[in-house]
Amino acid sequence: MRRLAALAASLAVAVPLLATQPASAATRVTDPEPQLVNIPIEGACSFPVTMSDRGGLTRITTYDASKQIVRIEVRGSNVTTFTRVDNGAEMTLESKGSAVYTPNADGTWTELQKGLVFGIDTGGNTGTPNLEWVTGTVMSTGPLALKPLGIDVVTQTRSGIAGDICDMLVTGLKTRH
């Protein structure tokens, strides 16, 4: 009985102390995602393309106790303009959803996009460069670039409805989603 009373007294002291400690050593930082202005998308189309957006996305970066990034999430909605540099043709498309970046054991990162998103492959994955507007998911792996945030695609899988942005810049017609 004495042991139970001592254990109960110990817990009565320890539980409030534990409750005042952070649940984990992780730190989350929320910032606006930087606006993209005339970012070249090299090799995705047979002609030079840039992209610019209106901003408005939110980036949530999670750091571990040693200040290493363990997760990045970008979410919200945005309007992006793709410009064909050689003739000035433009296509403005909306995106809405999230992109979550997580590190892999081999030093690469995985990016999982969900919603109405853009799939960019300069040929590293399929051998056939392409730029698509996707309603669904796009999962990419490769090295992480922080400015602008993205993955240098080594592998990529897409699921859902897709429209070819390169074709849209040639025809001037927006693919229905």
C-alpha positions as CSV (number, residue, x, y, z in Angstrom):
1,M,0.0,0.0,0.0
2,R,2.8,2.3,0.9
3,R,4.4,1.7,-2.5
4,L,1.2,2.6,-4.3
5,A,0.9,5.8,-2.3
6,A,4.5,6.7,-3.1
7,L,3.9,6.0,-6.8
8,A,0.7,8.1,-6.7
9,A,2.6,11.0,-5.1
10,S,5.4,10.7,-7.6
11,L,2.9,10.8,-10.5
12,A,1.1,13.7,-9.0
13,V,4.4,15.7,-9.1
14,A,5.7,14.3,-12.5
15,V,2.5,14.6,-14.6
16,P,2.2,18.4,-14.3
17,L,6.0,18.7,-15.0
18,L,5.6,16.6,-18.1
19,A,2.6,18.7,-19.2
20,T,4.7,21.9,-19.2
21,Q,7.3,20.3,-21.5
22,P,6.9,20.6,-25.3
23,A,5.2,17.5,-26.8
24,S,8.3,17.1,-29.0
25,A,11.5,18.9,-29.7
26,A,10.2,19.8,-33.2
27,T,9.8,23.5,-34.1
28,R,7.3,24.6,-36.7
29,V,7.8,27.9,-38.6
30,T,4.9,29.3,-40.7
31,D,5.8,31.8,-43.5
32,P,4.2,33.0,-46.7
33,E,5.6,31.1,-49.6
34,P,7.7,33.5,-51.7
35,Q,6.1,34.7,-54.9
36,L,7.6,33.2,-58.1
37,V,8.4,35.7,-60.8
38,N,9.7,34.6,-64.3
39,I,11.2,31.3,-63.0
40,P,12.5,29.4,-66.1
41,I,11.2,25.8,-66.5
42,E,14.0,24.5,-68.7
43,G,13.6,21.4,-70.7
44,A,9.9,20.7,-69.9
45,C,8.6,21.9,-73.3
46,S,10.3,22.1,-76.7
47,F,10.5,25.9,-76.3
48,P,11.5,28.1,-73.4
49,V,8.9,28.6,-70.6
50,T,8.8,30.7,-67.5
51,M,6.3,30.7,-64.7
52,S,5.1,33.4,-62.3
53,D,2.5,33.4,-59.7
54,R,0.4,35.8,-57.6
55,G,1.7,34.5,-54.3
56,G,-0.7,33.7,-51.4
57,L,0.5,30.2,-50.4
58,T,1.6,29.3,-46.9
59,R,4.8,27.4,-46.1
60,I,5.1,25.4,-42.8
61,T,8.6,24.2,-42.1
62,T,9.2,21.7,-39.3
63,Y,12.7,21.4,-37.8
64,D,14.0,18.7,-35.4
65,A,15.9,19.5,-32.2
66,S,19.2,19.8,-34.2
67,K,17.6,22.4,-36.5
68,Q,17.4,20.0,-39.5
69,I,14.4,20.3,-41.7
70,V,12.2,17.2,-41.4
71,R,9.1,18.4,-43.2
72,I,7.9,21.2,-45.4
73,E,4.3,21.8,-46.3
74,V,3.0,24.3,-48.8
75,R,-0.7,24.8,-49.0
76,G,-3.4,27.1,-50.3
77,S,-4.6,28.3,-53.7
78,N,-2.7,30.3,-56.3
79,V,-2.9,31.5,-59.8
80,T,0.1,30.8,-62.0
81,T,1.0,32.2,-65.4
82,F,3.1,30.1,-67.8
83,T,4.8,32.2,-70.5
84,R,6.2,30.9,-73.8
85,V,9.3,33.1,-73.9
86,D,10.0,32.9,-77.7
87,N,6.6,34.3,-78.7
88,G,5.0,35.7,-75.5
89,A,2.0,33.3,-75.4
90,E,0.6,32.9,-71.9
91,M,-1.6,30.5,-70.1
92,T,-3.0,31.3,-66.7
93,L,-4.0,28.4,-64.5
94,E,-5.2,27.9,-61.0
95,S,-3.7,25.6,-58.4
96,K,-5.2,24.5,-55.1
97,G,-4.1,21.9,-52.6
98,S,-0.9,21.0,-50.8
99,A,2.6,19.9,-51.4
100,V,4.4,18.0,-48.6
101,Y,8.2,17.5,-48.8
102,T,9.9,14.9,-46.6
103,P,13.6,13.7,-46.5
104,N,14.6,10.2,-47.5
105,A,17.4,8.1,-46.0
106,D,19.5,8.4,-49.2
107,G,19.6,12.3,-49.1
108,T,16.8,12.8,-51.6
109,W,13.4,14.2,-50.8
110,T,9.9,13.1,-51.7
111,E,7.3,15.7,-52.7
112,L,3.6,14.7,-52.6
113,Q,1.3,17.2,-54.2
114,K,-2.5,16.7,-53.8
115,G,-5.2,18.7,-55.5
116,L,-5.1,20.9,-58.6
117,V,-1.3,21.0,-59.1
118,F,1.5,21.2,-61.6
119,G,3.7,18.2,-62.7
120,I,7.0,19.2,-64.1
121,D,9.4,16.6,-65.6
122,T,12.4,17.8,-67.6
123,G,12.9,14.3,-68.9
124,G,14.8,12.9,-65.9
125,N,12.0,10.6,-65.0
126,T,10.4,9.4,-68.3
127,G,12.9,10.5,-70.8
128,T,10.1,12.6,-72.3
129,P,10.0,16.1,-70.9
130,N,6.5,17.4,-70.0
131,L,4.7,20.0,-68.1
132,E,1.2,19.2,-66.9
133,W,-1.7,20.6,-65.0
134,V,-3.0,17.7,-62.8
135,T,-6.1,17.2,-60.8
136,G,-5.1,14.4,-58.4
137,T,-1.7,13.6,-57.1
138,V,1.9,14.0,-58.2
139,M,4.6,12.2,-56.2
140,S,8.2,13.1,-57.1
141,T,11.6,12.2,-55.6
142,G,15.0,13.8,-56.1
143,P,17.2,16.5,-54.7
144,L,15.5,19.4,-52.9
145,A,15.9,22.9,-54.1
146,L,14.8,25.5,-51.6
147,K,14.8,28.6,-53.9
148,P,12.4,28.2,-55.5
149,L,11.1,25.3,-53.6
150,G,10.8,22.1,-55.6
151,I,12.3,18.8,-56.5
152,D,14.8,18.0,-59.3
153,V,12.8,15.1,-60.5
154,V,14.5,11.7,-60.6
155,T,11.2,9.7,-60.3
156,Q,7.6,10.8,-60.6
157,T,4.2,9.2,-60.6
158,R,1.0,11.0,-61.4
159,S,-2.6,10.0,-60.8
160,G,-5.7,11.8,-61.9
161,I,-6.7,14.0,-64.8
162,A,-3.9,15.8,-66.6
163,G,-3.6,18.6,-69.3
164,D,-0.5,19.3,-71.2
165,I,0.6,22.9,-70.5
166,C,3.1,22.9,-73.4
167,D,0.2,22.1,-75.8
168,M,-1.9,24.8,-74.2
169,L,0.9,27.3,-74.9
170,V,0.9,26.2,-78.6
171,T,-2.9,26.1,-79.2
172,G,-4.0,28.8,-76.7
173,L,-6.7,26.5,-75.5
174,K,-7.1,25.5,-71.8
175,T,-7.7,21.8,-71.2
176,R,-10.8,21.1,-69.2
177,H,-10.5,19.6,-65.7
